Amino acid sequence: METLSLLGVALGFATLSGINLYLTTFLAGLAIRFNWVDLAEKYESLAILENPWIIGVSGVFFLIEFFADKIPWLDSSWDAVHTFIRPIGGTLLALAALGEMDPVVSVIAALLGGGTTLITHATKAGGRLLINMSPEPVSNTVASLSEDGLVLGGLGLMALAPVVSFFVFLAVVILAIWLSRRTWGIIRRGISGLKKRGQEKPVV
């Protein structure tokens, strides 16, 4: 059970970081600093998140993302930049949750954590591209607020039921893989269609 608890928290951090790295880090840091959650001994390594600098920096970037994430096409540009940042952040959070491990296990955990974050990031980024192709801009705001809600709910589940969260986030990752493949497949077909139309010569 203890192993599943650790894995549930680590998988949760990796998954949620792909959706909103800064909100995940910011809320986790606040929860630890103000004792909204009691850190068990096995989670001692997460105490670093209560550092004022970590809370402050993640809070500032979350504030920037909060507005950027709701502006059509700017959100996709933001996602493009964070293709490299989110997997690194998700990996670090997952490793912090797991604590000290054998170096070989740490490398494997880092690869799995980064891969998980990249999967959820790709799903989010692909979904935003499809939304930006739609005419009504309100969908960006709805999507952004829904994603923030998922992060809040996910962190709450990790705090209250870490074992359950392992299975929930595992299901989320599997669903994200399927959604990502479908979403990017649609985008590729759309881009190919536009290219073909652009290459067609008008009949005179």
MIVO-561802 format. One record per residue (C-alpha): x, y, z; chain. Coordinates in steps of 0.2 Angstrom, whole numbers. Each point is the difference from the previous one (the first is absolute). Layout:
BEGIN
<atom><xx>X</xx><yy>Y</yy><zz>Z</zz><gumi>A</gumi></atom>
...
***
This chain:
BEGIN
<atom><xx>0</xx><yy>0</yy><zz>0</zz><gumi>A</gumi></atom>
<atom><xx>14</xx><yy>12</yy><zz>4</zz><gumi>A</gumi></atom>
<atom><xx>8</xx><yy>-3</yy><zz>-17</zz><gumi>A</gumi></atom>
<atom><xx>-17</xx><yy>3</yy><zz>-9</zz><gumi>A</gumi></atom>
<atom><xx>-2</xx><yy>16</yy><zz>10</zz><gumi>A</gumi></atom>
<atom><xx>17</xx><yy>7</yy><zz>-5</zz><gumi>A</gumi></atom>
<atom><xx>-3</xx><yy>-5</yy><zz>-18</zz><gumi>A</gumi></atom>
<atom><xx>-18</xx><yy>8</yy><zz>1</zz><gumi>A</gumi></atom>
<atom><xx>8</xx><yy>16</yy><zz>5</zz><gumi>A</gumi></atom>
<atom><xx>14</xx><yy>-1</yy><zz>-12</zz><gumi>A</gumi></atom>
<atom><xx>-11</xx><yy>-4</yy><zz>-15</zz><gumi>A</gumi></atom>
<atom><xx>-12</xx><yy>13</yy><zz>5</zz><gumi>A</gumi></atom>
<atom><xx>13</xx><yy>14</yy><zz>0</zz><gumi>A</gumi></atom>
<atom><xx>7</xx><yy>-6</yy><zz>-17</zz><gumi>A</gumi></atom>
<atom><xx>-18</xx><yy>-1</yy><zz>-7</zz><gumi>A</gumi></atom>
<atom><xx>-6</xx><yy>17</yy><zz>6</zz><gumi>A</gumi></atom>
<atom><xx>17</xx><yy>9</yy><zz>-4</zz><gumi>A</gumi></atom>
<atom><xx>-5</xx><yy>-3</yy><zz>-19</zz><gumi>A</gumi></atom>
<atom><xx>-16</xx><yy>9</yy><zz>3</zz><gumi>A</gumi></atom>
<atom><xx>6</xx><yy>15</yy><zz>10</zz><gumi>A</gumi></atom>
<atom><xx>18</xx><yy>-2</yy><zz>8</zz><gumi>A</gumi></atom>
<atom><xx>0</xx><yy>17</yy><zz>9</zz><gumi>A</gumi></atom>
<atom><xx>-17</xx><yy>-2</yy><zz>8</zz><gumi>A</gumi></atom>
<atom><xx>4</xx><yy>-18</yy><zz>6</zz><gumi>A</gumi></atom>
<atom><xx>17</xx><yy>6</yy><zz>8</zz><gumi>A</gumi></atom>
<atom><xx>-8</xx><yy>16</yy><zz>7</zz><gumi>A</gumi></atom>
<atom><xx>-15</xx><yy>-9</yy><zz>9</zz><gumi>A</gumi></atom>
<atom><xx>11</xx><yy>-15</yy><zz>6</zz><gumi>A</gumi></atom>
<atom><xx>12</xx><yy>13</yy><zz>7</zz><gumi>A</gumi></atom>
<atom><xx>-13</xx><yy>10</yy><zz>9</zz><gumi>A</gumi></atom>
<atom><xx>-9</xx><yy>-16</yy><zz>7</zz><gumi>A</gumi></atom>
<atom><xx>16</xx><yy>-6</yy><zz>8</zz><gumi>A</gumi></atom>
<atom><xx>6</xx><yy>18</yy><zz>6</zz><gumi>A</gumi></atom>
<atom><xx>-17</xx><yy>3</yy><zz>8</zz><gumi>A</gumi></atom>
<atom><xx>-3</xx><yy>-17</yy><zz>7</zz><gumi>A</gumi></atom>
<atom><xx>-15</xx><yy>-3</yy><zz>-11</zz><gumi>A</gumi></atom>
<atom><xx>7</xx><yy>-18</yy><zz>-1</zz><gumi>A</gumi></atom>
<atom><xx>10</xx><yy>-9</yy><zz>12</zz><gumi>A</gumi></atom>
<atom><xx>16</xx><yy>-7</yy><zz>-8</zz><gumi>A</gumi></atom>
<atom><xx>2</xx><yy>-18</yy><zz>5</zz><gumi>A</gumi></atom>
<atom><xx>18</xx><yy>-6</yy><zz>2</zz><gumi>A</gumi></atom>
<atom><xx>1</xx><yy>-8</yy><zz>-17</zz><gumi>A</gumi></atom>
<atom><xx>-4</xx><yy>16</yy><zz>-8</zz><gumi>A</gumi></atom>
<atom><xx>13</xx><yy>10</yy><zz>9</zz><gumi>A</gumi></atom>
<atom><xx>10</xx><yy>4</yy><zz>-16</zz><gumi>A</gumi></atom>
<atom><xx>-15</xx><yy>11</yy><zz>-6</zz><gumi>A</gumi></atom>
<atom><xx>3</xx><yy>12</yy><zz>14</zz><gumi>A</gumi></atom>
<atom><xx>11</xx><yy>9</yy><zz>-12</zz><gumi>A</gumi></atom>
<atom><xx>-16</xx><yy>7</yy><zz>-9</zz><gumi>A</gumi></atom>
<atom><xx>-4</xx><yy>11</yy><zz>15</zz><gumi>A</gumi></atom>
<atom><xx>16</xx><yy>10</yy><zz>-4</zz><gumi>A</gumi></atom>
<atom><xx>-6</xx><yy>19</yy><zz>-2</zz><gumi>A</gumi></atom>
<atom><xx>10</xx><yy>2</yy><zz>-16</zz><gumi>A</gumi></atom>
<atom><xx>-8</xx><yy>-16</yy><zz>-8</zz><gumi>A</gumi></atom>
<atom><xx>-17</xx><yy>6</yy><zz>5</zz><gumi>A</gumi></atom>
<atom><xx>3</xx><yy>18</yy><zz>-6</zz><gumi>A</gumi></atom>
<atom><xx>7</xx><yy>-5</yy><zz>-17</zz><gumi>A</gumi></atom>
<atom><xx>-13</xx><yy>-13</yy><zz>-3</zz><gumi>A</gumi></atom>
<atom><xx>-14</xx><yy>13</yy><zz>5</zz><gumi>A</gumi></atom>
<atom><xx>7</xx><yy>13</yy><zz>-11</zz><gumi>A</gumi></atom>
<atom><xx>1</xx><yy>-11</yy><zz>-15</zz><gumi>A</gumi></atom>
<atom><xx>-18</xx><yy>-7</yy><zz>4</zz><gumi>A</gumi></atom>
<atom><xx>-7</xx><yy>17</yy><zz>0</zz><gumi>A</gumi></atom>
<atom><xx>8</xx><yy>3</yy><zz>-17</zz><gumi>A</gumi></atom>
<atom><xx>-6</xx><yy>-16</yy><zz>-7</zz><gumi>A</gumi></atom>
<atom><xx>-18</xx><yy>3</yy><zz>7</zz><gumi>A</gumi></atom>
<atom><xx>-2</xx><yy>14</yy><zz>-12</zz><gumi>A</gumi></atom>
<atom><xx>11</xx><yy>-6</yy><zz>-15</zz><gumi>A</gumi></atom>
<atom><xx>-10</xx><yy>-17</yy><zz>1</zz><gumi>A</gumi></atom>
<atom><xx>-16</xx><yy>9</yy><zz>-4</zz><gumi>A</gumi></atom>
<atom><xx>5</xx><yy>9</yy><zz>-16</zz><gumi>A</gumi></atom>
<atom><xx>-2</xx><yy>-9</yy><zz>-16</zz><gumi>A</gumi></atom>
<atom><xx>16</xx><yy>-5</yy><zz>-9</zz><gumi>A</gumi></atom>
<atom><xx>11</xx><yy>8</yy><zz>14</zz><gumi>A</gumi></atom>
<atom><xx>-5</xx><yy>-16</yy><zz>11</zz><gumi>A</gumi></atom>
<atom><xx>7</xx><yy>-11</yy><zz>-14</zz><gumi>A</gumi></atom>
<atom><xx>16</xx><yy>10</yy><zz>-1</zz><gumi>A</gumi></atom>
<atom><xx>1</xx><yy>-1</yy><zz>19</zz><gumi>A</gumi></atom>
<atom><xx>-2</xx><yy>-19</yy><zz>-2</zz><gumi>A</gumi></atom>
<atom><xx>13</xx><yy>-1</yy><zz>-13</zz><gumi>A</gumi></atom>
<atom><xx>13</xx><yy>8</yy><zz>11</zz><gumi>A</gumi></atom>
<atom><xx>-5</xx><yy>-11</yy><zz>15</zz><gumi>A</gumi></atom>
<atom><xx>2</xx><yy>-16</yy><zz>-10</zz><gumi>A</gumi></atom>
<atom><xx>18</xx><yy>0</yy><zz>7</zz><gumi>A</gumi></atom>
<atom><xx>-4</xx><yy>8</yy><zz>17</zz><gumi>A</gumi></atom>
<atom><xx>-15</xx><yy>-11</yy><zz>6</zz><gumi>A</gumi></atom>
<atom><xx>8</xx><yy>-17</yy><zz>-2</zz><gumi>A</gumi></atom>
<atom><xx>16</xx><yy>6</yy><zz>10</zz><gumi>A</gumi></atom>
<atom><xx>-11</xx><yy>7</yy><zz>14</zz><gumi>A</gumi></atom>
<atom><xx>-11</xx><yy>-15</yy><zz>0</zz><gumi>A</gumi></atom>
<atom><xx>15</xx><yy>-11</yy><zz>2</zz><gumi>A</gumi></atom>
<atom><xx>7</xx><yy>10</yy><zz>14</zz><gumi>A</gumi></atom>
<atom><xx>-16</xx><yy>0</yy><zz>10</zz><gumi>A</gumi></atom>
<atom><xx>-2</xx><yy>-19</yy><zz>-3</zz><gumi>A</gumi></atom>
<atom><xx>17</xx><yy>-3</yy><zz>6</zz><gumi>A</gumi></atom>
<atom><xx>-2</xx><yy>11</yy><zz>15</zz><gumi>A</gumi></atom>
<atom><xx>-16</xx><yy>-10</yy><zz>5</zz><gumi>A</gumi></atom>
<atom><xx>10</xx><yy>-17</yy><zz>-2</zz><gumi>A</gumi></atom>
<atom><xx>14</xx><yy>6</yy><zz>11</zz><gumi>A</gumi></atom>
<atom><xx>17</xx><yy>-8</yy><zz>1</zz><gumi>A</gumi></atom>
<atom><xx>2</xx><yy>-15</yy><zz>-12</zz><gumi>A</gumi></atom>
<atom><xx>13</xx><yy>-11</yy><zz>-8</zz><gumi>A</gumi></atom>
<atom><xx>8</xx><yy>10</yy><zz>-14</zz><gumi>A</gumi></atom>
<atom><xx>-7</xx><yy>-13</yy><zz>-13</zz><gumi>A</gumi></atom>
<atom><xx>-17</xx><yy>1</yy><zz>7</zz><gumi>A</gumi></atom>
<atom><xx>1</xx><yy>19</yy><zz>0</zz><gumi>A</gumi></atom>
<atom><xx>5</xx><yy>1</yy><zz>-19</zz><gumi>A</gumi></atom>
<atom><xx>-15</xx><yy>-12</yy><zz>-4</zz><gumi>A</gumi></atom>
<atom><xx>-12</xx><yy>11</yy><zz>11</zz><gumi>A</gumi></atom>
<atom><xx>6</xx><yy>15</yy><zz>-9</zz><gumi>A</gumi></atom>
<atom><xx>-3</xx><yy>-7</yy><zz>-17</zz><gumi>A</gumi></atom>
<atom><xx>-17</xx><yy>-6</yy><zz>5</zz><gumi>A</gumi></atom>
<atom><xx>-4</xx><yy>17</yy><zz>9</zz><gumi>A</gumi></atom>
<atom><xx>5</xx><yy>10</yy><zz>-15</zz><gumi>A</gumi></atom>
<atom><xx>-9</xx><yy>-11</yy><zz>-12</zz><gumi>A</gumi></atom>
<atom><xx>-16</xx><yy>1</yy><zz>10</zz><gumi>A</gumi></atom>
<atom><xx>1</xx><yy>19</yy><zz>0</zz><gumi>A</gumi></atom>
<atom><xx>4</xx><yy>1</yy><zz>-18</zz><gumi>A</gumi></atom>
<atom><xx>-16</xx><yy>-10</yy><zz>-4</zz><gumi>A</gumi></atom>
<atom><xx>-12</xx><yy>11</yy><zz>10</zz><gumi>A</gumi></atom>
<atom><xx>9</xx><yy>15</yy><zz>-7</zz><gumi>A</gumi></atom>
<atom><xx>-2</xx><yy>-6</yy><zz>-18</zz><gumi>A</gumi></atom>
<atom><xx>-19</xx><yy>-4</yy><zz>3</zz><gumi>A</gumi></atom>
<atom><xx>-2</xx><yy>18</yy><zz>7</zz><gumi>A</gumi></atom>
<atom><xx>10</xx><yy>8</yy><zz>-14</zz><gumi>A</gumi></atom>
<atom><xx>-9</xx><yy>-9</yy><zz>-13</zz><gumi>A</gumi></atom>
<atom><xx>-17</xx><yy>3</yy><zz>7</zz><gumi>A</gumi></atom>
<atom><xx>4</xx><yy>19</yy><zz>1</zz><gumi>A</gumi></atom>
<atom><xx>5</xx><yy>0</yy><zz>-19</zz><gumi>A</gumi></atom>
<atom><xx>-17</xx><yy>-8</yy><zz>-4</zz><gumi>A</gumi></atom>
<atom><xx>-9</xx><yy>13</yy><zz>10</zz><gumi>A</gumi></atom>
<atom><xx>10</xx><yy>14</yy><zz>-8</zz><gumi>A</gumi></atom>
<atom><xx>-7</xx><yy>-5</yy><zz>-17</zz><gumi>A</gumi></atom>
<atom><xx>-18</xx><yy>2</yy><zz>6</zz><gumi>A</gumi></atom>
<atom><xx>-8</xx><yy>17</yy><zz>-2</zz><gumi>A</gumi></atom>
<atom><xx>-6</xx><yy>4</yy><zz>18</zz><gumi>A</gumi></atom>
<atom><xx>14</xx><yy>6</yy><zz>12</zz><gumi>A</gumi></atom>
<atom><xx>-10</xx><yy>-4</yy><zz>16</zz><gumi>A</gumi></atom>
<atom><xx>6</xx><yy>-18</yy><zz>-2</zz><gumi>A</gumi></atom>
<atom><xx>18</xx><yy>4</yy><zz>5</zz><gumi>A</gumi></atom>
<atom><xx>-6</xx><yy>7</yy><zz>17</zz><gumi>A</gumi></atom>
<atom><xx>-11</xx><yy>-15</yy><zz>3</zz><gumi>A</gumi></atom>
<atom><xx>14</xx><yy>-12</yy><zz>-4</zz><gumi>A</gumi></atom>
<atom><xx>12</xx><yy>10</yy><zz>11</zz><gumi>A</gumi></atom>
<atom><xx>-11</xx><yy>1</yy><zz>15</zz><gumi>A</gumi></atom>
<atom><xx>-4</xx><yy>-19</yy><zz>-2</zz><gumi>A</gumi></atom>
<atom><xx>18</xx><yy>-4</yy><zz>-1</zz><gumi>A</gumi></atom>
<atom><xx>3</xx><yy>10</yy><zz>16</zz><gumi>A</gumi></atom>
<atom><xx>-14</xx><yy>-9</yy><zz>8</zz><gumi>A</gumi></atom>
<atom><xx>8</xx><yy>-17</yy><zz>-5</zz><gumi>A</gumi></atom>
<atom><xx>16</xx><yy>5</yy><zz>9</zz><gumi>A</gumi></atom>
<atom><xx>-10</xx><yy>5</yy><zz>16</zz><gumi>A</gumi></atom>
<atom><xx>-9</xx><yy>-16</yy><zz>0</zz><gumi>A</gumi></atom>
<atom><xx>15</xx><yy>-11</yy><zz>-4</zz><gumi>A</gumi></atom>
<atom><xx>10</xx><yy>8</yy><zz>14</zz><gumi>A</gumi></atom>
<atom><xx>-14</xx><yy>-2</yy><zz>12</zz><gumi>A</gumi></atom>
<atom><xx>-2</xx><yy>-19</yy><zz>-4</zz><gumi>A</gumi></atom>
<atom><xx>19</xx><yy>-2</yy><zz>2</zz><gumi>A</gumi></atom>
<atom><xx>-1</xx><yy>7</yy><zz>17</zz><gumi>A</gumi></atom>
<atom><xx>-15</xx><yy>-9</yy><zz>6</zz><gumi>A</gumi></atom>
<atom><xx>2</xx><yy>-17</yy><zz>-9</zz><gumi>A</gumi></atom>
<atom><xx>17</xx><yy>-3</yy><zz>-7</zz><gumi>A</gumi></atom>
<atom><xx>-3</xx><yy>-18</yy><zz>-4</zz><gumi>A</gumi></atom>
<atom><xx>-16</xx><yy>3</yy><zz>-9</zz><gumi>A</gumi></atom>
<atom><xx>9</xx><yy>14</yy><zz>-9</zz><gumi>A</gumi></atom>
<atom><xx>12</xx><yy>-12</yy><zz>-8</zz><gumi>A</gumi></atom>
<atom><xx>-13</xx><yy>-9</yy><zz>-9</zz><gumi>A</gumi></atom>
<atom><xx>-10</xx><yy>15</yy><zz>-4</zz><gumi>A</gumi></atom>
<atom><xx>15</xx><yy>9</yy><zz>-8</zz><gumi>A</gumi></atom>
<atom><xx>5</xx><yy>-16</yy><zz>-9</zz><gumi>A</gumi></atom>
<atom><xx>-17</xx><yy>0</yy><zz>-8</zz><gumi>A</gumi></atom>
<atom><xx>2</xx><yy>18</yy><zz>-4</zz><gumi>A</gumi></atom>
<atom><xx>17</xx><yy>-3</yy><zz>-9</zz><gumi>A</gumi></atom>
<atom><xx>-7</xx><yy>-14</yy><zz>-10</zz><gumi>A</gumi></atom>
<atom><xx>-14</xx><yy>11</yy><zz>-5</zz><gumi>A</gumi></atom>
<atom><xx>12</xx><yy>14</yy><zz>-4</zz><gumi>A</gumi></atom>
<atom><xx>10</xx><yy>-11</yy><zz>-12</zz><gumi>A</gumi></atom>
<atom><xx>-16</xx><yy>-4</yy><zz>-9</zz><gumi>A</gumi></atom>
<atom><xx>-6</xx><yy>18</yy><zz>-1</zz><gumi>A</gumi></atom>
<atom><xx>17</xx><yy>6</yy><zz>-5</zz><gumi>A</gumi></atom>
<atom><xx>1</xx><yy>-12</yy><zz>-15</zz><gumi>A</gumi></atom>
<atom><xx>-17</xx><yy>4</yy><zz>-6</zz><gumi>A</gumi></atom>
<atom><xx>2</xx><yy>19</yy><zz>2</zz><gumi>A</gumi></atom>
<atom><xx>17</xx><yy>1</yy><zz>-8</zz><gumi>A</gumi></atom>
<atom><xx>-6</xx><yy>-11</yy><zz>-14</zz><gumi>A</gumi></atom>
<atom><xx>-15</xx><yy>12</yy><zz>-3</zz><gumi>A</gumi></atom>
<atom><xx>12</xx><yy>15</yy><zz>0</zz><gumi>A</gumi></atom>
<atom><xx>12</xx><yy>-9</yy><zz>-13</zz><gumi>A</gumi></atom>
<atom><xx>-14</xx><yy>-4</yy><zz>-11</zz><gumi>A</gumi></atom>
<atom><xx>-6</xx><yy>18</yy><zz>1</zz><gumi>A</gumi></atom>
<atom><xx>17</xx><yy>7</yy><zz>-4</zz><gumi>A</gumi></atom>
<atom><xx>2</xx><yy>-13</yy><zz>-15</zz><gumi>A</gumi></atom>
<atom><xx>-17</xx><yy>6</yy><zz>-7</zz><gumi>A</gumi></atom>
<atom><xx>5</xx><yy>18</yy><zz>1</zz><gumi>A</gumi></atom>
<atom><xx>16</xx><yy>-4</yy><zz>-9</zz><gumi>A</gumi></atom>
<atom><xx>-8</xx><yy>-9</yy><zz>-14</zz><gumi>A</gumi></atom>
<atom><xx>-13</xx><yy>14</yy><zz>-2</zz><gumi>A</gumi></atom>
<atom><xx>14</xx><yy>12</yy><zz>-1</zz><gumi>A</gumi></atom>
<atom><xx>10</xx><yy>-10</yy><zz>-13</zz><gumi>A</gumi></atom>
<atom><xx>-16</xx><yy>-2</yy><zz>-11</zz><gumi>A</gumi></atom>
<atom><xx>1</xx><yy>11</yy><zz>-16</zz><gumi>A</gumi></atom>
<atom><xx>-16</xx><yy>9</yy><zz>-5</zz><gumi>A</gumi></atom>
<atom><xx>-8</xx><yy>-6</yy><zz>-16</zz><gumi>A</gumi></atom>
<atom><xx>-1</xx><yy>14</yy><zz>-13</zz><gumi>A</gumi></atom>
***
